[in-house]
């Protein structure tokens, strides 16, 4: 979307160009389309800019723009990859309803097989630029013929890791106690202090050494804010944060520098977190130079090792980020976060953009680093299958508050809070999706 045009203007522009409407008629139709795709207060939203809308609303705006020309075919390229599970279910149901209402064909491009199982009529499986198998969804998922299809299905099925015992007798590596965070709202009147919107209510969490803690919740629940505050990237309004016994609020510059090396973050958006002007190798080498962990040829060797670790060819280190896909960029971001061999990794939607085999590879890598090096991870994700497969404990965040906490198998199999149950119901696995499809 164009960031300098209002939402309604962008949709109206399509209507003027392709349907020959006058501007006033196009504006009225744009407002009607926003309402049609489930956006509340469409007249107000039409006058807003795209940055003022949530992720789910932005995707609905894209759908409104796409159907404004009354197409015969709609190509939906990963339409829900960056959305949480409840928004994902809403957007996919909207697409299905529009497809039936308008009688159009939909080509749904996705790496989420449960989405295909729930919403598609037929499926084509691609590998290496070729279609290796195609057929009705029910047949393809219950009796796959191609090895690649079987691998994808196996990678999509729920996996429960063996039970692990994490010692909580020693002090935790990360202890967050009753932190509160708010952000200023838009100031409408001068000379008056701006109103503040509280994003985190008194919230606490701890991460033990060698423990992987999952943090789940809808968009806007405060997951990213909590993760960033936990390692000092943003300052909390109140509360206490201790990293390996160091009070982050009272730490000296030398102590903070050490924490910066020992606590790393994988950011949600690899397009924004990588510098487009630097080669990948330069970006992986930079933290090694800054912290003096490698010198000379040792830096190049470590860069090659990191590229191999995340499944990329070492010779690609000379390329800039623009030469890579979104999933490959996320792997580069993961490699950079691991470059300093941190004790704590805050992974903010680290595998959301990755296809199934690569996602499985990264999850196995994190588990191996936990087992071999005692790596601790705060795993922020809306992918409940990844959380189930990787995490020891889970915290459920709702409107800035932890509403449920416990062992991953317990929380995800027998949730105590209705909000947790709603999240689980919104993210069926392949077999559940096929059953939902049959009963729809």
N, C-alpha and C positions, 0 to 999 in steps of 0.2 A: 504494500500500500504506500501511497505517496504521503510522507509525513507533513507536508506543508499545505495540503488540501484537506478540507473538512470531509468527513465520511460521506455525507449526502452528496457533495459535489462530485466525488469520485464515481459513485453509482450513477448519478444523473448524467455524467459525461458519456457513459456507455449507452444510456438510453437515447441521448441526443444523436450520437454517432451511428448507432446500429438500428434504431427503431424510428428515427426521424421525428422524435417528439420535440416540442418547444421546451424552453428551459423550465417554465413554471410547471408544466405537465410532467416533465421529467423529475423535477424535485418531489412532487406529490407521489409519483410512482416509486421513487427511491425510498421515501418514508414508509410507504406501504410495504415495500419489499423487506425493509428492516423489521417491521412488525411481523411479517410472514415467516421470517426465519427465527422468531422467538426472542427478539430483543425488546425488552421493556422500554417504555418511554421513547419510542422511535423518533419523534420530532426533536426531542432533546439530544438524542445520540447522533442524529444526522448533522447537528451543528457542532459536534465535537471533533477533535483530531484523533488520529489513530492511537497516539500515545496515552490518551486519556481512557482507553478501554482496556479491559482485562483480556487475557489470552483467548478465553472462550468467546468473548464478544467479537474480537478481531477475526476469529475464524468464521463466525456467523456473518460478519460483514463481507468476507471474501466469498462466501457461498451466495449471499444476496447479489453481489456483483456478477458472479458467474452465471446465475440463472436469470439475470435481468434481460438477456437477449433471447430468452426462451429457447435454449439449445436443445438439439436432438441428442447430443452426447456431452457428458460432463466427465472430465478427467480429474480425479481427486488424487493428488500425489502426496502421500503421507499426511492426510488432512488432520490427524489427531495425535501425531507423534509427540508433540511437546505439551499435550494437555493431560491433566490428571484424569483418573479413571471415571469419575462421575461426569466430567465435561465430555470425555471421550464418548461415553454411552449416549449422552444427549445429542452430540453432533452427528454421530453415526445414525441414530434414530431419525434425526432431521433429514439427513441425506436419503435414507430409505423411503421416508414418507414423501419427500419431494419427487423422488424417482417414480414412485407409484402414481402420485397426483398428476405429474406432468407427462408421464409416459416416455421419459427419456432413458437412454442407456447410460450407465455409469461404469467407467473403468477405474477401479479402486487399486491404487498402487500402495502397497504396504508391506512391512516385514512382520506384522503382528498376525499370526495365523489364526488366533481366536477371533479377530475381527473378520477375517475371510470366512471362517466357519459360521459365524453368526449372521452375516449380512449378504454375502455373495451367492450368486446362483451357480456360476462356474468359476474355475480357477486355473490360471496358467502359472507354472513354476519355472523360474528362470535361473540359470547358472552359467556364468562365463559368456553372457551375451546370447544365449540360446534358450529356447523353451524346451525343457527336458521332459515335461509332463503337463497334460491339461485334461480337464474333464469336469463333470458335475462335482460340486463340493463334497456331498455326502460320500460318493465313491472314492474321491481322491484322498480324503482323510481317513477313511476306514480300510481301504485296500490300495495303498500307494504302490506304484510299480518302480519308480526311479529311486536309486540309492540316495540322491540328493534330497528328494521329497521326504524319504524316511528319516534322514538326518535332521531336516528342519522340524519335522513333527516330534522327534525324540527330544530336540532342544527346547521345544515349546511345552512339553508336558511338565506338570508340577514335580519338583524335586525337593525332597526334604533331606537336608544334610544330616549326618550322624550327630547325635546329641553330644555337645561339648560342655565341659564344666569349666567355667571361668572363675578364677579366684577373686573374691571381693574382700579378702582379709587385708590385703595391702591397700594403701591409699590409691584411689583412682588416678589415672593419668589426667583426665579432664573432669573437673567438678564445677558445674554451673548451678548456682543457688539463687532462686527467686529473682531472676533478671526481668526487667521491664524495659520495653523499647517503644517509643512513639515517634512519629514523623509529622512535621508541620503540614497542615492542609494549605490549599491555595489561599493567600491573604487577599481578601476582597476590599477591605477598608484600610487606608494608610493610618499610621500613628497608633494602631491597635495591635497587640501581639497576636500572631496567627493562631488559630485553633490547631490542636494536635490530635492526630488519630493514633490511638494505641494499637500497635501491631502485636506486641507480646505482653500478656498479663504476667504476674509473677510465675515464672516458669523455671523448672529445675531439671537437670539431667546429669548423669555421670557416665563416663566411659572408662572401663577398666583396661589395664594393659592386655593386649592381645584379644580384645573384644571388638566385635562388629555390632554396632547399634543402629537399627533402622529407624528412620524418622519419616512417617507417612502422614498424608493429609491432602486436602484439596488445595488448589491454587488460592493464594491469599490467606492461607492459614498461619503463615509466619515461619515456615520451615527454613527458607533461605536466610531470613533475618536472624533466626536462632543460630544457624550454622556459622554465619559471618561474625556474629557477636561472640560466639564461643571461642574463636581464635583471634579476637581483637581487631578484625578488619573494620568493624563499626563499633562505636562506643555505646554501651547500654546506659539507660537513664539511671538505673539503680540495680542493686543486686551484686553478687560476688562471683568472680570467675577465677579458678585456680587451675594452672597447668603444671602438673608435676610438682605441686607444692608452691609454685610461684603465684603470688597474687598479681593478676594482670593490671589491676588499677594502681598498684604501688611499685611495679617492677621498674628497675633501672633500664637505661638504653641498652646496656650490654645484655641484660636478661631478656629484654624484648627481642633483641637480635637473635639470640639463641632459640627463643620460642618460634620466631619466624622460620628458622631452618627446620625445626623439629615438627612443626604443624603446617601442613600444606593443604591447599584447596583445589579441587577440580571444579571449575566454574561451569554453570549450566549452558552457556552459549559459547561454543568454540569459535564462532565467527567474530565475537567481540573480544575474547580473551587472548587471541593470538595476534601479534603485531604483523600486519600485512607487508611491512617494508623489510622485515628480517627473514632470512631463510630459517627453515625448521631447525637445522643444525645450530645456528647462532642462538636461537631461543632456548634450545636444550642446554647449550654450553654456558649461557649467561649466568644462571644460578650457581653453577660449579665454580665459575671465576669469582663471582661476588663473595661467596663464602670460602673460597680458597681450598676447596676439596680436591681439585685435580689441577695438574699443571701440564703444559705442553701436549705431548702425544696422548697422555692419559685422558685429556678432555675428549679428543676425537674417538678414542676407544670406548669411553663411557657413552657418548652420543650414539655410536653404532649399537652398543649393548641395549640402550633404551629403545631404539627403533625396533630392534629384533624382539624385545620383550613384549611390545604391544602389537606385534604382527605386521610391521612395515619394513620395507627393504631399506637397509642402511644407506644405500646410494641415493635414496630420495631425500636425504637430509639437506641436500643442496637446493632443493626447491623451496619456493615460498608457499604460504598457506593457500593462496588462490588456486594452486594446482591440485588441491585435494578436495575430496567430497566431504560432506558434513560429518559422516561417521569417521573418516580418516582424520579429520581435524580433531575430533574428540579423542581419538587414540593418541594424537600428538600432545594434547592437553594433559592426558593421563600420564604420558611419559615424562612431561616436564614436572608434574607434581611429584613423581617418584624419583626424580633426579637426585635429590638431596637425601634420599633414604630416610624419610621422616618417621617419627614415632606415631604421629596421628595424621590421618587423612580425612578431610571433610569432602565427601564426594556428593556434589549437588547435581542430581540427575545425570550421573556420569555415563550411564549406558543407554539413555533414552533414545539417542540417535543412531544406535548401532544395530546391525542386523543380528539375527539369532546366533549364528556360529561365532561371530566376533564378540557378541555380548557374553556368551558362555565362556569364551577365552578370557575375557577381562575379569569376570566373576571368579573363575578358577585362579587367575593370577593374584587377585586380592586375597583369596582364601589361602593360597600358598605363602604369600608374604606374611599373613597373620600367623600361620603355623610355624614358619621357619624363622622369622625375624621378630615376632611379637608385635606386628603392626596393629594399631588400633584404628578403627574406621567409624566415622559418623556418616552413615549411608542414607542420604536424602533421596527419596524416590517415590514416584507414583506407580512403579512397576512392582505389583505385589508378588509376582512370581519370583523376581530377582531378590526381593526382600526375604521371601520364604526360603530361597535356596542358600542365601549368603549369611543372613543375620542371626546373631545369638539372641538378642533382645529387640523389642520393637516399642517405640513410643508413638502414639497417635495424637496428632496435633489438630485442634479444631478451634478456629477463631482465636488463635494466640494462646490457647491453654492445652495442656496435656490432659486428655480425657481417659486414656487407657495406657497401661504400661505392663510389660511382662515378657516372658519367653516367647520367641517368634512363633513356635508351633502352637502355643496356647492361644495367643492373641488372634492368629489368623485362622485357626480351626474352630475355636470356641469363644468368639468375641463376647465381652460383657457389656459393651456400650453400643447402643443402636447406630451411632455414627460409624463405628468400625464395621458393623454388619453391612451398612449401606455401601461403604467402600468395597468390601469383598464382593457384594452382589453385582457391583458395576464392572467387575473385572473377571468374567468367567474364563476358565481354561477351554481348550478345544472341545473336549467331550461335553462340558456343560453348555458351551455355545451351540453345539449341534443339537442338544436336547431342547434348548430354548428355541432354536430355529424350527424344530419339529412341532413344538406346541404353540408357535406363534400363529 
